[in-house]
Amino acid sequence: MARKGSSICCAASPIRSYRCGWPTVRRCGCRCSGAEWEAVRQFIKRYGPELFTPQFLALANLRSILHRGVDNWLEALENETERPKLLDDLDENKYPRRQAVSQLEFIVQAMIEHHEEYRDYNSTTTQSDYGENLGDLLDLLKLKVSYERYAWRMRPLVQAHAVLCRRGQDDAAVRWQSSMADYTKKIADQLLDELEGIETDKGLRLRTVRDRLEERFVQPLAIDRLCAFVEPAMREAADPLPGGAFERLEAQLAELTEKPIGVGLEPPAWLRRLDDEVQIVRHQRANGAPPSKRGLAAGVSLPFAELQRQLDDWERGL
């Protein structure tokens, strides 16, 4: 008989091959070179007090500027009674117009893509009262984007865990999560150390950013396991079994509700995901759809030694 955990080791082999072909680039805001980043920060310090007001940073206004085009928006400002300093510098060739347009587009796009974090910044910090401090928010967003890039590369691992959960392989799913936590520990610690440094240096702390980094890449796995319990828990809700899906659902919920996350402006992502799962199950039951298949594929019989042999041949040419 195979050793406990051998199936996890075997599953890791095709997942490694899958990750090699996984796209490593995902479109994210707040990405530019070090020199470009410093130029953006200097632009914000120089023109931020007049430009980056709460009215400018309202989501509807940002989308309007991006839709019209930043260059057209700057031209429209020429007719304003109170001209910002930027327009005078552009007219006097003290600042390159193309560079100003590019930097404004970068800032507007970043604020649109990360408006939840901006709302947190605007409602919980005093720095948001001053437009020249917007660069401090961008420093936090830059770090969060780095986390998202790593999380994107981990997607094959997360998807494999989701399959284990949906197939009722709870013990295997827990071991997979533990293995992934060990695998991601170094980069998760590094990102949290960088976050601690920025928070200390800038005197700025955003729950929306810290909560995300404190997930340490494994929080989605816990949510997958929670959602996998919904359908069997709903089936046995009238007469819960000791140690059954309903009890396990409650235990998983207790872990997630133990520590409040966010700033209370929106329900947490895991709660929205759980609600979506409940609605899906209700819809399936209302339409008479059969419950999700649990366990391994029916009718498949493969000796463990043969499975290992096939996996050893995984990357060999046909």
C-alpha positions, 0 to 999 in steps of 0.5 A: 500500500502507498505511504500516506501522502504519496498521492500528494507527491505524485500530484506535484509532478504534473503540477510542476509541468503545468506551472512551467507553461503557466503565463508568468505575466499578468496585467497589473497596475503600479508597474514601472522601472525604478527611474520611472517610479521615482519620476512619478513620485517627484511629479506627485510631490510637485503638482499633487497639492493642486491636482490630486484632490478628493474630487479628482480621485473620485472613481467617476471622475477618474474613469471620465478622464481616462475615457476622454484622454489625459491630453484632452483633459489637460486642454479642457483645464485651460478654460478653468479660472484657477489654472493649476501650476502644471499648466503654466509649467507645460506652457513655459516648457518647464515640464515635458507635456508627453511625460506629464500625460504619461505619468497622469495616465499611470496614476489615474489607471492605478487609482481605478484598478485599486480604488478599494485601497484608495477608499481605505486610504481616504477614510482611515488616514490623515495623509489623504488630506494632502495630494502630495502624499499620494506617492505613499499610497502608490508605494503600498500598491506597488508592494501589493501588486508584487504579491498579486504577481506571485499569487498569479504564478501560484494559480496551478497549485491553488487549482489543484487544491480546489480539485482535491476539495471538490472530490472530497479528498479533505486530508489530501487537501490539508496536506497540500495546503501545508506543503504550499505554506512551506513552499511560499513561506520565504517570499511571504515573509519577505513581502511582509517585512517590506510592508512593515518597513513602508508602514514604519517609514511612512506612518501609513497602514492600510488594512486592505493591503496588510490583510491581503499580504497576511493571506500568505498565498494560502488563504484561497485554499482555506476558502476553497475548502469552506466552499466545498463543504457547502453542498454536503452541509446543506444536504445534511443540515436537517440532521447533521452527522457527528464530524460531518460536513456541517460541523466541518463547515462551522469549524472552517467558518470559525477560523475565518471569523476569528480575525476581522479583515478589511475596514468595513466598507465592503463584505470580505471576499470570502463571505461573498464567495461563500454566498455565491456558492450557496446560491449555486447549490440552491439553484442546482437543487431547485433545477433537480441537478445531481450533487457534485461528484465526490471521491475519485473517478468512477470505474478507474482502477490503476495500481499505485506503482503504475501511476508512479511509472506513468508520472515518471514518463510525464515529460518524455516525448511521445 
